[in-house]
Amino acid sequence: MALGSLLPELQPGGTGRTPLIERIARWAAEKPDAPAFTFVDYSIDPAGAEITLTWAQADRRARGMAARLRESAEPGARVALLLPQTLDYMMTMLGAMYARAVAVPLFSPDLPGHADRLIGAYADAEPAIIVTSRNALPHVEKFLADHDVPRPREIVFADEVGEGDWTAEPIGFDDLAYLQYTSGSTRRPAGVEITHGNVTSNAAQMWSGWAPERPDPELVSWLPLFHDMGLIATMALPLVHGNHAIYTDPVSFIMNPMRWMELIASRPNKNVYTAGPNFAYEYVASMASPEKLAKLDLSGLVTCLNGAEPIRPATLSAFAETFAGAGLRAGAQAPGYGLAEATVFVTAAAEDEPPKIVKVDRDALSAGKLQPTDDGNPLVSCGRPIGQLVAIVDPESRTEQADGRVGEIWVHGPNTAPGYWRNSERSQDTFGGRLADPGTLPEGPWMKTGDYGVVHEGELYVTGRIKDLIIVDGRNHYPQDIELTTQEAHQAVRPDYVAAFAVQGEGTERLVVVAERNRRVPLARLDLAEVETAVRAAITVEHEMSVRDFVLVEPGAVSRTSSGKIARAATRRRFLDGELPTTERRLAGRD
């Protein structure tokens, strides 16, 4: 049975079909002096320097950028954002949307760890304009010189564009607003075409899912604005009702994750919303000392959306237990599910109650059925969709699955993108899903997520990526189960930095496990044979399968996506190409 329903106001002729960008002018007129966006800069002050734009200032700054961009970019031209995450980044996004350009939210080329993603996304988008800052210009020039990528028509400096006049032009719901590049866990970067209607709809859906019924809610974030969750949470959500967003940059969070919690605790109105991927909650919980916790008051944290799948029950427990003494409510954590192809938000469990976890029989789940049991593997509910439909579908027969049966997650709603940039074949395959026997559901189009999931007691449970599924001797194995077994097998394995995948063997696929070395185990005490034996034995016992290859690699070697998920396909490619920096080579002095 499909989950969710469509919001009438977002249907053709509905009252909610005004493009979101047009609301800046509304809030500038209705509450010009109210804060709109605050950037907290830790590079100029370790305690965090807050720089705020009111709604009136934000509107004038966005119009100034729109006017500047239109000097060189016609409607529909791509505008690549290659600049640091500041207020200038936000104003460039809004200005591009005002100007009816197609924004391409990327990042300054000096951001570590994302070089390949930047090259692929930039080359695919072929932007007419690059927007950067004077300080980032040397990095942009080096990027253009070092790589075979299209040269822009012009480079615009966001920090030199001030307030200005811009006469708003009609913007259609189906007009492209930006290209959301997603590296994903199984493929090269692809530009998802996000329309003004998509972003307007998803912002409304997300607010409804978070149920922000308290007065004057504020959003606190460190998420990258080039990522779908960060962009919608920080830019789009405040526009829905004219609320205040306070944000910093990802590097400031990584350097000191407690800054996230401290920003939340510092908000005076005590109605705060935030979001992050699973690893961020685990990271901040691990870094919370008693001294830091004593200074926190998180009683005003209404909802913290955990939006990376699979969501680990251990992470939910660790975060709850760590911050309960600081006033964190048991119902504040809200596991959710989303992806760029749906703009970002699909489902959330935000009912002001603790996350729902069901234990299931692993063998039955591998066979396609959710079977609760007292001592099974835990699965976390990702809640229900808001303003859109979610169906579990057999991808071969294109028929809806009964509750409790595993299938592909399909999504239908005004937030689903029309396609991928310049890739009609792949667009049709992903966004052109049709149900063979729709019954009361729309026949199509449905967006095929590529994720396996199951509906249980009216809520969605995500079980894994279809392309990541490991099939050995005719049995299905979810890689995250094997990865969890691996990290629990020996203390030398770094938790949450394991990639399990299959390679072709004789007659069947064979299992390969790549795990990062835990820095907390000194190299002098490391026994590679002992670690490998422990991992192989644990997987044999727990999963009744053998490991073809186990590789212990140096910290940072396992590939991850922009949202922090394990990139198994990328790690597999590097394994096959012999590019992984192994600990064995490190101990032998060859690296």
C-alpha positions as CSV (number, residue, x, y, z in Angstrom):
1,M,0.0,0.0,0.0
2,A,1.4,3.4,-1.1
3,L,2.2,6.0,1.6
4,G,1.3,9.7,1.5
5,S,-0.9,12.0,-0.3
6,L,-0.5,15.1,-2.5
7,L,-0.9,18.6,-1.1
8,P,-3.9,20.4,-2.9
9,E,-2.2,23.8,-2.8
10,L,0.7,22.4,-4.9
11,Q,-1.4,21.0,-7.6
12,P,-2.2,22.9,-10.8
13,G,-4.4,25.9,-9.9
14,G,-3.4,25.6,-6.2
15,T,-2.6,28.5,-3.9
16,G,0.9,27.4,-3.2
17,R,2.3,27.5,-6.8
18,T,4.0,30.9,-6.4
19,P,7.8,30.3,-7.0
20,L,9.6,30.4,-3.7
21,I,12.1,33.0,-4.9
22,E,9.3,35.6,-5.1
23,R,8.8,35.4,-1.4
24,I,11.9,37.3,-0.6
25,A,10.2,40.5,-1.8
26,R,7.2,39.6,0.4
27,W,9.2,39.2,3.6
28,A,11.3,42.3,2.7
29,A,8.0,44.3,2.6
30,E,6.3,42.6,5.6
31,K,9.2,42.4,8.0
32,P,12.2,44.3,6.5
33,D,14.2,44.5,9.7
34,A,13.8,40.9,10.8
35,P,16.9,38.7,10.4
36,A,16.9,36.5,7.3
37,F,20.4,34.8,7.1
38,T,23.2,34.8,9.6
39,F,26.6,33.4,8.7
40,V,28.9,32.5,11.6
41,D,32.5,33.0,10.6
42,Y,35.0,31.1,12.8
43,S,38.0,32.1,10.5
44,I,38.0,35.6,11.9
45,D,36.9,34.8,15.4
46,P,37.4,31.4,17.1
47,A,34.2,32.2,19.1
48,G,32.3,32.8,15.9
49,A,31.6,36.2,14.3
50,E,27.9,36.5,13.4
51,I,27.2,38.5,10.2
52,T,23.5,39.0,9.5
53,L,21.4,40.2,6.6
54,T,17.8,41.3,7.2
55,W,15.1,40.4,4.8
56,A,15.3,43.9,3.2
57,Q,19.0,43.6,2.9
58,A,18.8,40.1,1.5
59,D,16.3,41.2,-1.1
60,R,18.4,44.1,-2.3
61,R,21.6,42.0,-2.3
62,A,19.9,39.2,-4.3
63,R,18.5,41.8,-6.8
64,G,22.0,43.3,-7.1
65,M,23.4,40.0,-8.0
66,A,20.5,39.3,-10.5
67,A,21.3,42.6,-12.3
68,R,25.0,41.8,-12.4
69,L,24.5,38.3,-13.8
70,R,22.0,39.5,-16.4
71,E,24.8,41.7,-17.9
72,S,26.5,38.6,-19.2
73,A,24.1,35.7,-18.8
74,E,20.7,35.3,-20.6
75,P,17.9,33.4,-19.0
76,G,18.7,29.7,-18.9
77,A,22.5,30.2,-18.9
78,R,24.4,28.2,-16.3
79,V,26.1,30.1,-13.5
80,A,28.6,28.0,-11.5
81,L,29.3,29.0,-7.9
82,L,33.0,28.4,-7.2
83,L,33.3,30.3,-3.9
84,P,33.5,29.7,-0.2
85,Q,30.4,29.1,1.9
86,T,29.5,32.6,3.2
87,L,26.6,35.1,2.8
88,D,27.9,35.8,-0.7
89,Y,27.2,32.2,-1.7
90,M,23.6,32.5,-0.5
91,M,23.1,35.8,-2.3
92,T,24.5,34.4,-5.5
93,M,22.1,31.5,-5.4
94,L,19.1,33.8,-4.8
95,G,20.3,36.3,-7.4
96,A,20.7,33.6,-10.1
97,M,17.1,32.4,-9.4
98,Y,15.8,36.0,-9.6
99,A,17.6,36.4,-12.9
100,R,16.2,33.2,-14.3
101,A,19.7,31.8,-14.8
102,V,20.4,28.2,-13.9
103,A,22.6,28.1,-10.9
104,V,25.2,25.3,-10.5
105,P,26.0,25.2,-6.7
106,L,29.6,23.9,-6.4
107,F,32.5,25.1,-4.3
108,S,35.9,26.7,-4.3
109,P,38.4,24.4,-6.0
110,D,40.6,24.4,-2.9
111,L,38.0,22.5,-0.8
112,P,39.9,19.2,0.0
113,G,38.5,15.8,-1.0
114,H,36.2,16.8,-3.9
115,A,38.5,17.4,-6.9
116,D,37.1,14.7,-9.1
117,R,33.5,15.7,-8.3
118,L,34.2,19.3,-9.2
119,I,35.8,18.4,-12.5
120,G,33.0,16.2,-13.6
121,A,30.2,18.5,-12.5
122,Y,31.7,21.6,-14.0
123,A,32.5,20.0,-17.3
124,D,29.0,18.6,-17.6
125,A,27.3,21.9,-16.8
126,E,29.4,24.0,-19.2
127,P,28.7,27.2,-17.3
128,A,28.7,30.6,-19.0
129,I,29.6,32.4,-15.8
130,I,31.7,31.6,-12.8
131,V,30.9,33.4,-9.6
132,T,33.8,33.4,-7.1
133,S,35.5,35.7,-4.6
134,R,38.7,37.6,-5.0
135,N,40.4,35.4,-2.4
136,A,39.3,32.2,-4.2
137,L,40.3,33.5,-7.7
138,P,43.8,31.9,-7.7
139,H,42.3,28.5,-7.0
140,V,39.7,29.0,-9.8
141,E,42.4,30.1,-12.2
142,K,44.5,27.1,-11.3
143,F,41.5,24.8,-11.7
144,L,40.8,26.1,-15.2
145,A,44.5,25.9,-16.2
146,D,45.0,22.4,-14.9
147,H,42.0,20.7,-16.4
148,D,40.4,20.3,-19.8
149,V,37.2,22.0,-18.9
150,P,35.2,24.7,-20.8
151,R,36.3,28.3,-20.2
152,P,33.5,30.7,-18.9
153,R,32.3,33.7,-20.6
154,E,33.1,35.8,-17.6
155,I,34.2,35.5,-13.9
156,V,32.1,37.6,-11.5
157,F,33.3,38.4,-8.0
158,A,30.4,38.0,-5.5
159,D,32.2,40.0,-2.8
160,E,32.2,43.0,-5.2
161,V,28.5,42.9,-6.0
162,G,26.4,45.1,-3.7
163,E,22.8,46.0,-3.4
164,G,20.9,46.8,-6.5
165,D,17.6,47.2,-8.4
166,W,16.1,44.4,-10.3
167,T,12.6,44.3,-11.7
168,A,11.3,40.8,-11.1
169,E,10.4,38.9,-14.2
170,P,7.7,36.2,-14.5
171,I,9.1,32.8,-13.4
172,G,7.3,29.6,-14.4
173,F,6.9,26.6,-12.0
174,D,8.6,24.5,-14.7
175,D,11.5,26.8,-15.3
176,L,14.9,25.4,-14.2
177,A,16.2,26.9,-11.0
178,Y,19.5,25.0,-10.6
179,L,21.4,21.8,-11.3
180,Q,22.0,19.7,-8.2
181,Y,25.1,17.6,-8.9
182,T,25.2,14.4,-7.0
183,S,28.1,12.0,-6.9
184,G,25.9,9.3,-5.4
185,S,27.4,6.1,-4.1
186,T,27.3,4.2,-7.3
187,R,28.0,6.6,-10.2
188,R,29.8,9.7,-11.6
189,P,28.3,13.1,-10.9
190,A,25.0,13.7,-12.6
191,G,23.2,17.0,-12.8
192,V,19.6,16.7,-11.4
193,E,17.4,19.4,-13.0
194,I,15.6,21.2,-10.2
195,T,12.8,23.5,-11.2
196,H,11.4,26.4,-9.4
197,G,8.3,24.2,-8.8
198,N,10.4,21.4,-7.4
199,V,12.2,23.6,-4.8
200,T,8.9,25.4,-3.9
201,S,7.1,22.2,-3.4
202,N,9.9,20.4,-1.4
203,A,10.4,23.3,0.9
204,A,6.6,23.3,1.7
205,Q,6.7,19.5,2.1
206,M,9.6,19.6,4.4
207,W,8.1,22.2,6.7
208,S,5.0,20.2,6.9
209,G,7.0,17.1,7.8
210,W,8.9,18.8,10.5
211,A,5.6,20.3,11.9
212,P,7.1,23.6,13.0
213,E,4.1,24.8,15.0
214,R,6.1,26.8,17.5
215,P,6.5,30.6,17.1
216,D,9.5,32.1,15.2
217,P,11.4,28.8,14.4
218,E,15.0,29.1,13.5
219,L,17.3,26.8,11.5
220,V,20.9,26.1,12.4
221,S,23.1,24.4,9.9
222,W,26.7,23.7,8.9
223,L,25.8,21.6,5.9
224,P,27.4,22.4,2.6
225,L,25.3,24.6,0.3
226,F,26.4,22.6,-2.7
227,H,24.7,19.5,-1.2
228,D,20.9,19.0,-1.6
229,M,20.1,18.8,2.1
230,G,22.2,21.8,3.0
231,L,20.7,24.0,0.2
232,I,17.1,23.2,1.0
233,A,17.4,23.4,4.7
234,T,19.4,26.6,4.7
235,M,18.1,28.5,1.7
236,A,14.7,27.2,0.9
237,L,13.1,26.5,4.2
238,P,13.5,30.1,5.6
239,L,11.7,31.4,2.5
240,V,8.5,29.5,3.2
241,H,7.5,31.6,6.2
242,G,10.2,34.2,6.4
243,N,12.2,32.5,9.2
244,H,15.8,33.0,10.3
245,A,18.6,30.7,9.2
246,I,21.9,30.6,11.1
247,Y,24.7,28.7,9.3
248,T,28.4,28.2,9.2
249,D,30.7,26.2,6.8
250,P,31.4,22.4,6.9
251,V,35.1,22.9,7.7
252,S,34.3,24.8,10.9
253,F,32.1,21.9,11.9
254,I,34.7,19.3,11.1
255,M,37.4,21.2,13.0
256,N,35.1,21.5,16.1
257,P,31.8,19.6,15.8
258,M,30.6,21.0,19.2
259,R,30.1,24.4,17.4
260,W,27.0,22.9,15.9
261,M,25.5,22.1,19.3
262,E,26.7,25.4,20.8
263,L,25.0,27.4,18.0
264,I,21.7,25.5,18.7
265,A,22.0,26.2,22.4
266,S,22.7,29.9,21.8
267,R,19.4,30.7,20.1
268,P,17.3,32.8,22.4
269,N,13.8,31.8,21.2
270,K,14.4,28.1,21.9
271,N,12.6,26.8,18.8
272,V,15.4,25.4,16.7
273,Y,15.5,23.0,13.8
274,T,18.5,21.3,12.3
275,A,19.6,18.5,10.0
276,G,22.6,16.4,9.2
277,P,23.7,13.0,7.9
278,N,24.1,10.0,10.2
279,F,27.9,10.4,10.6
280,A,27.6,14.0,11.9
281,Y,25.5,12.9,14.9
282,E,27.9,10.1,15.7
283,Y,30.9,12.5,15.3
284,V,29.6,15.2,17.5
285,A,28.5,12.7,20.2
286,S,32.0,11.3,20.3
287,M,33.6,14.7,20.8
288,A,31.3,15.9,23.6
289,S,33.3,16.2,26.8
290,P,31.6,16.6,30.2
291,E,33.0,20.2,30.4
292,K,31.4,21.1,27.1
293,L,28.1,19.4,27.9
294,A,27.8,21.3,31.2
295,K,27.6,24.5,29.2
296,L,24.8,23.3,26.8
297,D,21.1,23.8,26.9
298,L,19.5,21.8,24.1
299,S,15.9,22.0,25.4
300,G,15.0,24.3,22.6
301,L,16.0,21.8,19.9
302,V,12.6,20.9,18.4
303,T,13.7,18.6,15.6
304,C,17.0,17.3,14.3
305,L,16.5,15.5,11.0
306,N,18.9,12.6,10.4
307,G,18.8,12.2,6.6
308,A,21.4,9.6,5.5
309,E,20.5,6.0,4.9
310,P,21.1,3.6,6.3
311,I,20.6,5.3,9.7
312,R,22.4,3.4,12.4
313,P,20.5,2.6,15.6
314,A,23.7,2.9,17.5
315,T,24.1,6.4,16.3
316,L,20.6,7.4,17.5
317,S,21.3,5.9,20.9
318,A,24.7,7.5,21.3
319,F,23.4,10.9,20.4
320,A,20.4,10.6,22.7
321,E,22.4,9.3,25.6
322,T,25.2,11.9,25.2
323,F,23.0,15.0,25.1
324,A,20.1,13.9,27.3
325,G,21.7,15.6,30.2
326,A,21.9,18.8,28.2
327,G,18.1,18.9,27.8
328,L,17.8,17.0,24.5
329,R,14.2,15.7,24.2
330,A,13.8,12.0,23.4
331,G,11.5,12.9,20.5
332,A,13.8,15.4,18.9
333,Q,15.6,13.0,16.6
334,A,13.8,12.5,13.3
335,P,15.2,9.9,10.9
336,G,14.3,10.6,7.3
337,Y,14.9,9.6,3.8
338,G,15.5,11.7,0.7
339,L,17.6,12.1,-2.5
340,A,18.5,14.8,-4.9
341,E,16.2,13.4,-7.6
342,A,13.3,14.3,-5.3
343,T,14.9,17.7,-4.6
344,V,15.9,16.2,-1.2
345,F,13.1,15.4,1.2
346,V,10.8,12.4,0.8
347,T,9.9,11.0,4.3
348,A,10.6,11.9,8.0
349,A,9.6,10.5,11.4
350,A,8.9,13.7,13.2
351,E,6.1,12.9,15.5
352,D,7.8,14.1,18.7
353,E,8.5,10.6,19.8
354,P,11.7,8.5,20.0
355,P,12.8,6.9,16.7
356,K,11.1,3.7,15.9
357,I,13.3,0.7,15.5
358,V,12.2,-2.8,14.5
359,K,14.3,-5.9,14.7
360,V,14.0,-8.2,11.7
361,D,15.1,-11.6,10.6
362,R,18.1,-11.0,8.3
363,D,17.6,-14.1,6.2
364,A,14.0,-13.3,5.6
365,L,14.9,-9.7,4.7
366,S,17.5,-11.0,2.2
367,A,14.7,-13.1,0.7
368,G,12.5,-10.0,0.3
369,K,10.3,-10.1,3.4
370,L,10.3,-8.1,6.6
371,Q,9.8,-10.5,9.5
372,P,10.0,-9.0,13.0
373,T,11.9,-11.1,15.6
374,D,13.2,-10.4,19.1
375,D,16.8,-11.0,18.3
376,G,17.1,-9.8,14.7
377,N,18.9,-7.0,12.9
378,P,17.7,-3.5,13.7
379,L,16.0,-1.3,11.1
380,V,15.2,2.3,11.7
381,S,11.8,3.8,10.5
382,C,12.2,6.8,8.1
383,G,8.6,7.8,8.8
384,R,6.0,8.9,6.2
385,P,6.0,11.1,3.1
386,I,4.4,14.5,3.2
387,G,2.8,16.0,0.0
388,Q,4.0,13.1,-2.2
389,L,3.4,9.4,-2.8
390,V,5.8,6.6,-2.0
391,A,5.2,3.1,-3.4
392,I,7.2,-0.1,-3.0
393,V,7.5,-1.7,-6.4
394,D,8.8,-4.9,-7.9
395,P,11.2,-3.4,-10.5
396,E,10.7,-6.3,-12.9
397,S,6.9,-6.6,-13.0
398,R,6.3,-2.9,-12.1
399,T,3.6,-3.9,-9.7
400,E,3.2,-2.5,-6.2
401,Q,4.4,-4.8,-3.4
402,A,2.3,-5.7,-0.4
403,D,3.2,-4.3,3.0
404,G,6.1,-6.2,4.5
405,R,7.6,-7.1,1.1
406,V,10.8,-5.6,-0.1
407,G,10.9,-3.7,-3.4
408,E,12.3,-0.6,-5.0
409,I,11.2,2.7,-3.6
410,W,9.3,4.8,-6.2
411,V,8.3,8.4,-5.6
412,H,5.6,10.6,-7.2
413,G,5.0,14.2,-6.5
414,P,5.7,17.9,-7.5
415,N,9.1,17.7,-5.9
416,T,10.4,15.0,-8.3
417,A,12.8,16.4,-10.9
418,P,12.0,16.3,-14.6
419,G,15.3,14.6,-15.4
420,Y,19.1,14.7,-15.6
421,W,20.9,17.5,-17.4
422,R,21.6,16.5,-21.0
423,N,20.9,12.8,-20.4
424,S,17.6,11.9,-21.9
425,E,18.1,8.1,-21.8
426,R,19.0,8.0,-18.1
427,S,16.3,10.5,-17.4
428,Q,13.7,8.2,-18.9
429,D,15.0,5.3,-17.0
430,T,14.9,7.0,-13.6
431,F,12.0,9.5,-13.9
432,G,9.7,7.6,-16.3
433,G,8.5,4.8,-14.1
434,R,5.0,3.4,-14.9
435,L,3.0,1.1,-12.7
436,A,1.6,-1.9,-14.6
437,D,-1.4,-2.1,-12.4
438,P,-1.8,1.3,-10.7
439,G,-5.3,0.8,-9.2
440,T,-6.1,4.1,-7.4
441,L,-2.5,5.3,-7.8
442,P,-1.2,7.5,-10.7
443,E,0.1,5.3,-13.5
444,G,3.1,7.6,-13.8
445,P,5.5,9.2,-14.0
446,W,7.2,7.7,-10.9
447,M,10.8,8.4,-9.9
448,K,12.7,5.1,-9.4
449,T,15.1,5.7,-6.5
450,G,17.4,2.8,-6.9
451,D,16.9,2.0,-3.2
452,Y,15.3,-1.1,-1.7
453,G,12.7,-0.5,1.0
454,V,9.7,-1.9,2.7
455,V,6.5,-0.5,4.3
456,H,5.8,-1.8,7.8
457,E,2.9,-0.5,9.9
458,G,2.5,2.5,7.7
459,E,6.1,3.6,7.7
460,L,9.0,3.4,5.3
461,Y,12.1,1.3,6.1
462,V,15.1,1.7,3.8
463,T,17.1,-1.6,3.4
464,G,19.8,-0.6,0.9
465,R,20.9,0.4,-2.6
466,I,19.9,-2.0,-5.4
467,K,23.3,-1.6,-7.2
468,D,25.1,-2.3,-3.9
469,L,23.4,-5.6,-3.2
470,I,25.8,-8.5,-3.0
471,I,24.6,-11.8,-4.5
472,V,26.8,-14.8,-3.7
473,D,25.7,-18.3,-4.5
474,G,22.2,-17.1,-5.2
475,R,21.7,-15.4,-1.8
476,N,21.2,-11.7,-1.3
477,H,23.4,-9.9,1.2
478,Y,23.1,-6.2,2.2
479,P,26.6,-4.6,2.3
480,Q,25.8,-2.6,5.4
481,D,25.2,-5.8,7.4
482,I,28.6,-7.1,6.4
483,E,30.3,-3.8,7.1
484,L,28.8,-3.8,10.6
485,T,30.1,-7.3,11.2
486,T,33.5,-6.3,10.0
487,Q,33.9,-3.2,12.3
488,E,32.8,-5.2,15.3
489,A,35.2,-8.1,14.6
490,H,38.4,-6.2,15.7
491,Q,39.3,-3.0,17.3
492,A,41.8,-2.2,14.6
493,V,38.9,-1.6,12.1
494,R,37.7,2.0,12.1
495,P,34.0,2.1,12.7
496,D,31.8,3.3,9.8
497,Y,34.7,3.3,7.4
498,V,34.2,-0.1,5.8
499,A,33.1,-0.9,2.2
500,A,31.8,-4.3,1.3
501,F,31.3,-5.1,-2.4
502,A,31.3,-7.9,-4.9
503,V,33.7,-8.8,-7.7
504,Q,33.1,-11.4,-10.4
505,G,34.4,-14.9,-9.6
506,E,34.0,-18.2,-11.3
507,G,30.3,-18.8,-11.6
508,T,29.3,-16.3,-9.0
509,E,30.2,-13.1,-7.3
510,R,32.8,-13.0,-4.6
511,L,33.0,-10.8,-1.5
512,V,35.7,-8.1,-1.0
513,V,35.9,-6.1,2.2
514,V,38.0,-2.9,2.4
515,A,38.3,-1.4,5.9
516,E,40.2,1.6,7.2
517,R,42.7,1.3,10.0
518,N,41.6,2.7,13.4
519,R,44.1,5.4,14.4
520,R,43.6,4.4,18.1
521,V,45.5,1.2,17.5
522,P,49.2,2.0,17.3
523,L,51.0,0.7,14.2
524,A,53.6,-1.0,16.5
525,R,50.9,-3.1,18.0
526,L,49.0,-3.9,14.8
527,D,48.9,-7.6,13.7
528,L,47.5,-7.7,10.2
529,A,47.1,-11.4,10.2
530,E,45.1,-11.3,13.4
531,V,42.8,-8.6,12.1
532,E,42.2,-10.5,8.8
533,T,41.5,-13.7,10.6
534,A,39.0,-12.1,13.0
535,V,37.2,-10.4,10.1
536,R,37.0,-13.5,8.0
537,A,35.8,-15.6,10.9
538,A,33.1,-13.1,11.9
539,I,31.7,-12.9,8.4
540,T,31.7,-16.6,7.9
541,V,29.8,-17.2,11.2
542,E,27.4,-14.3,10.8
543,H,26.7,-14.4,7.1
544,E,27.7,-17.9,6.0
545,M,29.9,-16.7,3.2
546,S,33.6,-16.5,2.6
547,V,35.7,-13.4,1.9
548,R,37.8,-13.5,-1.2
549,D,39.8,-10.4,-0.2
550,F,40.1,-8.4,3.0
551,V,42.2,-5.2,2.7
552,L,43.1,-3.0,5.6
553,V,43.8,0.5,4.3
554,E,45.0,3.8,5.7
555,P,42.6,6.3,7.3
556,G,40.8,8.3,4.6
557,A,41.2,5.7,1.9
558,V,37.6,4.5,1.7
559,S,35.7,6.7,-0.8
560,R,32.7,8.6,0.4
561,T,30.0,10.7,-1.3
562,S,29.4,14.4,-0.7
563,S,26.8,13.5,1.9
564,G,29.1,11.2,3.8
565,K,27.9,7.9,2.6
566,I,30.2,5.0,1.8
567,A,30.9,5.1,-2.0
568,R,31.2,1.4,-2.6
569,A,31.4,1.5,-6.4
570,A,34.2,4.1,-6.2
571,T,36.1,2.1,-3.6
572,R,35.6,-1.0,-5.8
573,R,37.1,0.7,-8.8
574,R,40.2,1.8,-6.8
575,F,40.6,-1.7,-5.4
576,L,40.5,-3.3,-8.9
577,D,43.0,-0.6,-10.2
578,G,45.3,-1.2,-7.2
579,E,45.1,2.4,-6.1
580,L,44.2,1.9,-2.4
581,P,46.9,2.9,0.1
582,T,47.1,-0.3,2.1
583,T,48.4,-0.6,5.7
584,E,50.5,-3.5,4.6
585,R,52.5,-1.2,2.3
586,R,52.7,1.4,5.1
587,L,54.2,-1.1,7.5
588,A,56.6,-2.3,4.8
589,G,57.7,1.3,4.3
590,R,56.6,1.3,0.6
591,D,54.1,4.2,1.1
